Amino acid sequence: MSPKDVDQVEALKELISLRLDLMQKTSDERMSFVKTAYELNTQEMHRRLELLNNEAGRLKEMQATYLPREVYEANHKELEKIVDGMKEQLIAADAKSKVYTALIAGAISVIVAFGGKVLGSH
């Protein structure tokens, strides 16, 4: 082998060695980035899970203040009975007021008729 060939072999060895070192460094950096991304992703997942757990707790507390449908329906039926009773009372009161109005009108006409006779006879 000539000295030129030896130099080329040495240059190739050096180049290969540099490339291998660069590939190793790149691979290490990639692994570092992957590890960092994984850690950040894990932290973000934990943060979101914590938010969801807090929201679930808040929703549970809110739900405890809700009125169950059965209770609402029972109370609503009771209110409907009360309203129906009030309607009946209003109808009865209206009928009574019509009767009283008719009686008062009749009494006024009797008084006017009697008053006219009394005043007309003098």
Backbone hydrogen bonds, N-H to C=O, Kabsch-Sander energy under -0.5 kcal/mol:
donor,donor_aa,acceptor,acceptor_aa,energy
6,V,2,S,-2.3
7,D,3,P,-2.3
8,Q,4,K,-2.2
9,V,5,D,-2.6
10,E,6,V,-2.6
11,A,7,D,-2.7
12,L,8,Q,-2.8
13,K,9,V,-2.8
14,E,10,E,-2.6
15,L,11,A,-2.7
16,I,12,L,-3.2
17,S,13,K,-2.6
18,L,14,E,-2.7
19,R,15,L,-2.6
20,L,16,I,-2.8
21,D,17,S,-2.4
22,L,18,L,-2.7
23,M,19,R,-3.0
24,Q,20,L,-2.6
25,K,21,D,-2.8
26,T,22,L,-2.9
27,S,23,M,-2.7
28,D,24,Q,-2.8
29,E,25,K,-2.6
30,R,26,T,-2.8
31,M,27,S,-2.5
32,S,28,D,-2.3
33,F,29,E,-2.8
34,V,30,R,-3.0
35,K,31,M,-2.7
36,T,32,S,-2.6
37,A,33,F,-3.0
38,Y,34,V,-2.6
39,E,35,K,-2.5
40,L,36,T,-2.7
41,N,37,A,-2.7
42,T,38,Y,-2.6
43,Q,39,E,-2.5
44,E,40,L,-2.6
45,M,41,N,-2.4
46,H,42,T,-2.5
47,R,43,Q,-2.4
48,R,44,E,-2.6
49,L,45,M,-2.8
50,E,46,H,-2.3
51,L,47,R,-2.2
52,L,48,R,-2.7
53,N,49,L,-2.8
54,N,50,E,-2.6
55,E,51,L,-2.6
56,A,52,L,-2.8
57,G,53,N,-2.2
58,R,54,N,-2.4
59,L,55,E,-2.8
60,K,56,A,-2.2
61,E,57,G,-2.2
62,M,58,R,-2.5
63,Q,59,L,-2.7
64,A,60,K,-1.6
65,T,61,E,-0.6
65,T,62,M,-1.4
66,Y,63,Q,-1.2
72,Y,68,P,-2.5
73,E,69,R,-3.2
74,A,70,E,-2.3
75,N,71,V,-2.6
76,H,72,Y,-3.0
77,K,73,E,-2.4
78,E,74,A,-1.9
79,L,75,N,-2.4
80,E,76,H,-2.5
81,K,77,K,-2.0
82,I,78,E,-2.0
83,V,79,L,-2.8
84,D,80,E,-2.7
85,G,81,K,-2.4
86,M,82,I,-2.3
87,K,83,V,-2.5
88,E,84,D,-2.3
89,Q,85,G,-2.2
90,L,86,M,-2.5
91,I,87,K,-2.6
92,A,88,E,-2.6
93,A,89,Q,-2.8
94,D,90,L,-2.7
95,A,91,I,-2.5
96,K,92,A,-2.6
97,S,93,A,-2.6
98,K,94,D,-2.0
99,V,95,A,-2.2
100,Y,96,K,-3.2
101,T,97,S,-2.5
102,A,98,K,-2.4
103,L,99,V,-2.8
104,I,100,Y,-3.0
105,A,101,T,-2.7
106,G,102,A,-2.6
107,A,103,L,-2.8
108,I,104,I,-2.8
109,S,105,A,-2.3
110,V,106,G,-2.2
111,I,107,A,-2.6
112,V,108,I,-3.0
113,A,109,S,-2.5
114,F,110,V,-3.3
115,G,111,I,-3.4
116,G,112,V,-2.5
117,K,113,A,-1.7
118,V,114,F,-2.6
119,L,115,G,-2.8
120,G,116,G,-2.2
121,S,117,K,-1.6
122,H,118,V,-0.5
122,H,119,L,-0.5
